[in-house]
Amino acid sequence: MGHQYIEVFKSHRTEMDWVLKHSGPNNADSANDDFVQPRGLPFGCTKEETVQFFSGLEIVPNGITLPVDPEGKITGQAFVQSASQELAEKALGKHKKRIGHSYLANYLEH
């Protein structure tokens, strides 16, 4: 992973659905709006690295979606669904934290 900053936004299912519709097939089986949206992830970032980054946050099964561009490459953003709104708010505490050589910037979006 490279050294860059990541932005994490509060997100909603409708936004994730739109991104997935416009970025190709992906796995996102979820039922609520307890999402955060990290942006600026290193392009080689995996779901496992995302789970590690959000350690302490209970992520629902299949709760990490990494959208891809038309060529199938990861776009540098993700959707992460936590088990509760409280945990999603806690995930926003990762503002400017590093993932590899990157740091996350969090924003709350409703």
Kinemage of the C-alpha trace (Angstrom):
@kinemage 1
@onewidth
@group {chain A} dominant
@subgroup {mainchain}
@vectorlist {calphas} color= white
{ca met a 1} P 0.000 0.000 0.000
{ca gly a 2} L 1.115 3.526 -0.740
{ca his a 3} L 1.230 6.616 1.500
{ca gln a 4} L -1.874 8.737 0.962
{ca tyr a 5} L -4.857 9.984 2.908
{ca ile a 6} L -8.281 8.387 2.971
{ca glu a 7} L -11.615 10.167 3.390
{ca val a 8} L -14.407 8.364 5.255
{ca phe a 9} L -17.948 9.593 4.710
{ca lys a 10} L -21.225 8.590 6.287
{ca ser a 11} L -23.138 6.993 3.460
{ca his a 12} L -26.508 5.497 2.605
{ca arg a 13} L -27.659 2.391 0.790
{ca thr a 14} L -29.015 4.435 -2.130
{ca glu a 15} L -25.604 5.952 -2.824
{ca met a 16} L -23.916 2.552 -2.681
{ca asp a 17} L -26.551 1.101 -5.016
{ca trp a 18} L -25.962 3.930 -7.504
{ca val a 19} L -22.184 3.475 -7.436
{ca leu a 20} L -22.490 -0.283 -7.839
{ca lys a 21} L -24.947 0.086 -10.700
{ca his a 22} L -22.480 2.336 -12.511
{ca ser a 23} L -19.301 0.406 -11.679
{ca gly a 24} L -20.143 -3.187 -12.513
{ca pro a 25} L -21.015 -6.271 -10.493
{ca asn a 26} L -20.085 -6.471 -6.838
{ca asn a 27} L -21.251 -8.123 -3.640
{ca ala a 28} L -23.343 -5.926 -1.350
{ca asp a 29} L -26.001 -7.783 0.595
{ca ser a 30} L -27.287 -5.356 3.215
{ca ala a 31} L -30.503 -4.059 4.718
{ca asn a 32} L -29.807 -0.799 6.573
{ca asp a 33} L -28.036 2.536 6.270
{ca asp a 34} L -25.236 2.012 8.805
{ca phe a 35} L -22.545 2.680 6.212
{ca val a 36} L -19.323 4.612 6.075
{ca gln a 37} L -17.623 5.359 2.809
{ca pro a 38} L -13.834 5.492 2.899
{ca arg a 39} L -12.406 7.297 -0.133
{ca gly a 40} L -8.821 7.550 -1.265
{ca leu a 41} L -7.954 3.971 -0.393
{ca pro a 42} L -4.764 2.674 -1.988
{ca phe a 43} L -5.808 1.083 -5.284
{ca gly a 44} L -4.442 -2.296 -4.169
{ca cys a 45} L -6.370 -2.208 -0.882
{ca thr a 46} L -8.192 -5.471 -0.143
{ca lys a 47} L -11.281 -6.255 1.909
{ca glu a 48} L -8.996 -7.878 4.494
{ca glu a 49} L -6.914 -4.705 4.832
{ca thr a 50} L -10.118 -2.694 5.170
{ca val a 51} L -11.296 -5.018 7.967
{ca gln a 52} L -7.935 -4.571 9.709
{ca phe a 53} L -8.153 -0.810 9.379
{ca phe a 54} L -11.604 -0.780 10.976
{ca ser a 55} L -10.644 -3.223 13.744
{ca gly a 56} L -13.014 -2.909 16.673
{ca leu a 57} L -15.896 -2.107 14.326
{ca glu a 58} L -18.331 -4.969 13.879
{ca ile a 59} L -18.837 -5.264 10.132
{ca val a 60} L -21.842 -7.262 8.935
{ca pro a 61} L -21.177 -10.389 6.817
{ca asn a 62} L -20.403 -9.306 3.240
{ca gly a 63} L -20.442 -5.736 4.573
{ca ile a 64} L -17.457 -4.434 2.601
{ca thr a 65} L -17.944 -3.410 -1.003
{ca leu a 66} L -15.041 -2.237 -3.151
{ca pro a 67} L -16.493 -0.697 -6.336
{ca val a 68} L -14.572 -1.217 -9.552
{ca asp a 69} L -14.210 0.890 -12.677
{ca pro a 70} L -15.237 -0.362 -16.147
{ca glu a 71} L -11.853 -2.098 -16.509
{ca gly a 72} L -12.416 -3.990 -13.241
{ca lys a 73} L -9.911 -1.994 -11.188
{ca ile a 74} L -10.710 -0.918 -7.631
{ca thr a 75} L -11.687 2.770 -7.590
{ca gly a 76} L -10.094 3.763 -4.283
{ca gln a 77} L -13.386 3.969 -2.429
{ca ala a 78} L -15.406 1.455 -0.453
{ca phe a 79} L -18.671 1.024 1.375
{ca val a 80} L -18.446 -0.512 4.843
{ca gln a 81} L -21.609 -1.555 6.669
{ca ser a 82} L -21.379 -1.783 10.440
{ca ala a 83} L -23.712 -3.676 12.734
{ca ser a 84} L -25.253 -0.463 14.108
{ca gln a 85} L -25.448 3.265 13.553
{ca glu a 86} L -23.441 3.765 16.760
{ca leu a 87} L -20.590 1.674 15.342
{ca ala a 88} L -20.762 3.541 12.025
{ca glu a 89} L -20.364 6.807 13.935
{ca lys a 90} L -17.410 5.257 15.788
{ca ala a 91} L -15.817 4.364 12.426
{ca leu a 92} L -15.763 8.067 11.598
{ca gly a 93} L -13.156 8.341 14.351
{ca lys a 94} L -10.641 7.003 11.827
{ca his a 95} L -10.263 10.540 10.442
{ca lys a 96} L -6.704 11.030 9.237
{ca lys a 97} L -5.619 7.633 10.539
{ca arg a 98} L -3.125 5.795 8.385
{ca ile a 99} L -3.774 2.730 6.305
{ca gly a 100} L -0.318 1.714 5.219
{ca his a 101} L 1.191 4.983 4.079
{ca ser a 102} L -2.232 6.622 3.663
{ca tyr a 103} L -4.330 8.507 6.181
{ca leu a 104} L -8.094 8.757 6.307
{ca ala a 105} L -10.131 11.933 6.336
{ca asn a 106} L -13.644 11.386 7.685
{ca tyr a 107} L -16.701 13.376 6.805
{ca leu a 108} L -20.245 12.887 8.008
{ca glu a 109} L -22.706 12.766 5.140
{ca his a 110} L -26.440 12.314 5.664
